Amino acid sequence: MNERRKSKRLAMSGKLIMKALVNNGESSEVAIDIQNCSRHGLGFNCSKQLMIGDNYQAELTIWTKEVINVFLQIVRSEKLEDDIYNYGCIFIGMPDSDRQRIAVYETVEELVPRDDDSEYE
């Protein structure tokens, strides 16, 4: 299988709160578990079924405990088990400064070995 990803995927622990941009600006928040992240997008699991092609606003807490406000577009969906879905999404309209924050983390991950069982704090 050919690798089609543009960037290395990074593991991140933490939660992401998504706000759906639907119903005339009304939003609902959904907690999701981040599976991996790159400069171009992220993968996550959640209990809510989302539609491919839909856009969402999200607050992403990165390793430095900073919050990055991003917009996501769902590009892949897979049902894992009852009420658990896995999604792939791309960042849309992300400023270069925020993309660089993730790129710095990617570089650190390559240079600093980590225990597989350690939690990012």
N, C-alpha and C positions, 0 to 999 in steps of 0.2 A: 504494500500500500504506500502511495506517495504521500509524503508530509506536505500539507498545503498551508500550514500556519506560517504567518509572516514573522512571528516573534516566539521566543521561548516562553512556555507557560510557567507561571510561578505559583507556588502554593501560598495561600494566605488563610489565616484563621480569622474568625470574626463573623459579624452579621452585616447584612445590608438591608436597609429599609427602602422599599420601592414605592413610588407613587405613580399610579397609572394616570396617564394624561387622557382621560375619557370623561364623558358626561359634563361637558361645559366647564371644565376646570376642577370639578370635584375630584378628590383623590382618596384612595384607600391605601393603607400601608400593609405590606406583606413582608414578614421576616424571611430571609433566605440564607442558606448556608453556601458560602463561596467554596468552590472546588478548586479553581485555578484562575489565574489572572495574567494578562499580558498587556502590552502597550496598546493593543488593538481591540481587546474585548475580555470577557470573562465567562466562566462556566459556573453554574450554581444549581442547587437543588431547592425546591420549595413545594409546598403542599397545594398551591393554587395553580389551576390550569391557565396558561397564558397562550396567546395566539402568535404564531410565526408572523413576522412583519410588523407587529405592534411596537410602539415606542413607549418608553417609560423613563421617568426621572428617578434618579437614585442617589443616595448618600453613601459613598463608599469610604469606610474607615481603613486607612492604610497602616502599614507597619509602624509609622511614627506617631500614630494616634490622631493624625490629621484627618479631617473629613473633606473628601473631594465630591462636589456635586457634579454628576454626570448624566448624560442622556444615553440610553441603551436602545438597541433594536434587536428583538429576538430573531435569530436566524436558524436555530436548531432546537428541536424538542423531542424528548423521549420519556415515556412513562416507565418508571423503574419498578414501582409496586403500588399497591392501593394508596391513593392520595399523595404520592411522592413523584415529582417530575424533575427531570434534568434538562437544563436549558443551556444553550450557547448563545451569546449575544456579542454584538460589536458596539464600540463606543461611537457615538455620532456627535460631531461638533465639539470634540474635546480640545481644549486649548493645548498648545505645545508644552506649556509649563507643567501641566498636570501629566501629560504623556511622559515628560522627562522624569518626573518623580518615580514613575513605574520603571522607567529604563534604568535609573540609578539602583533601584532595588534589584533588578535583574542582574546588574553587574556585581553587586554585593553578594548575591546568592551564588554566583559562579566562583567568586574568590574566597568566600568564607564557608568552610564545611559546617553543616549543621547535623545534629542528631535527628534521625527520622521521627523519633517519638517526642521531640521537644515541641512545645507550644510557642507561638510567637506572642510575646507580651509587650 
